[in-house]
Amino acid sequence: MIDDKTKAKIKKLAEDFLKEEKPSNDRVPVSGKVFDRDELTNLIEASLEGWWTEGPWTARFEQGLKDFLGVKYVHACNSGSSANLLAFATLCSESLGSRRIKPGDEVITLACGFPTTVNPIIQNGCLPVFIDIEASTYNVEINHLEKALSPKTKAVMMAHTLGNPFNLKAVTNFCRKHKLWLIEDNCDALGSKYEGKFTGTFGDIATLSFYPAHHITTAEGGAVITNNSELSKIAVSIRDWGRHCWCPTGKDNTCKNRFNWKLGQLPEGYDHKYIYGELGYNLKMSDLHAAIGVAQLKKLDRFIKIRKENFGLLTDRLKKFEKYLILPQATINSEPCWFGYPITLKPEVDRQAFLKYLDEKGVGTRLLFAGNLLRQPYFERFSEGKDYRVATELKNTDMVMNRTFWLGLSPLTTKEMIEKINQVFQVYFEKRRDD
Ligand SMILES: Cc1ncc(COP(=O)(O)O)c(C=O)c1O
């Protein structure tokens, strides 16, 4: 640990560094890191301590997330994609016996979204079964769930699109009725609520991402969250090489039985540290990343408030253009903490031309990730029926691929920037009216 005097000096230096004139950039960003001297001080402190690998800062970060979300178990890992892989692999563990998801089983999901929500299903030898979304919320079309069901269905895995919670009441009822696992990809939805409760706390297991575009950042990072002690134990093991030993890094003999285990076909007393009970990876978060996260957690309430305010202000300014735009709608009974502000253009507006115009005017945009995953180049190598199944027409998914984009509303988007967006839209659509 570094002493308080040194820490104060570092804080001062970090402050001076942050005060240095940075080149001005009047572009409206879609997202980015929001930090101050606290993140830098934690990062320096963690690096001077010299632990670096997963350790005390990670434990603090995990505890902070547990306290915020009110969940029993949080396991930090090195990205949201890793968290999705880990969550799915956990449900495929042999330790779950007949309840496990096996190769060849089917998992209901969406083609509209981010690839690494779906990839773990394929990577574990299972079939994603795709259904469509609603045009208004960009989330699962609930009536399609039953249409996707087959005797092989074992789970539902989907994201809360751009932070807008999917209909958790309908989805959890569906999963309960058919005894399916529910994996919530909550990567874009930290702070969103459904019926007053945080998303990510409804399913059997859920995930978070802390990549800079997200609600808080650790640079690279993610987490698996669950209230299920059995899944928690399996997830830690798979995250940590598949090891059977549960000592925190740097500790020995937590089980008080280190040299007395007899497992598998290993000799009696084989060191517990090197006994592997799961098919594992190494997906751990480093303490340097977690140190950034500890500082970010203190800002989370403020970040959530700003995202919600920016959503309200953007809606207020853009609703006069509804002749040309479809504005986003929160799912009924939800309070989203939006990741981005999705807009679908009416068919008469050319998206390519409009996004080029926004770019020229300094307004950053992004597409709704992969659009329709089935139309991505990597998906061409998969064959329908063998590697995946399409259960319903993906009409709205294609609409998103062709006509949707999103604007930033993170704390980097100031009120002045929202007025700039308003003005830039105004000029474009006024010109159309005159044409
Ligand atoms: C819904 C969703 N899931 C997973 C991820 C992957 O997270 P990461 O970039 O941390 O791997 C993302 C990325 O933004 C995402 O939007």
The ligand as an ORCA input file, in Angstrom:
! r2SCAN-3c Opt
* xyz 0 1
  C     -25.098     -6.465    -26.005
  C     -23.608     -6.642    -25.953
  N     -23.115     -7.793    -25.485
  C     -21.792     -7.999    -25.402
  C     -20.890     -7.040    -25.781
  C     -19.428     -7.315    -25.700
  O     -18.765     -6.580    -24.711
  P     -17.174     -6.367    -24.792
  O     -16.923     -5.335    -25.817
  O     -16.794     -5.931    -23.418
  O     -16.580     -7.677    -25.153
  C     -21.351     -5.833    -26.286
  C     -20.394     -4.796    -26.702
  O     -20.614     -3.629    -26.660
  C     -22.746     -5.628    -26.380
  O     -23.242     -4.477    -26.871
*
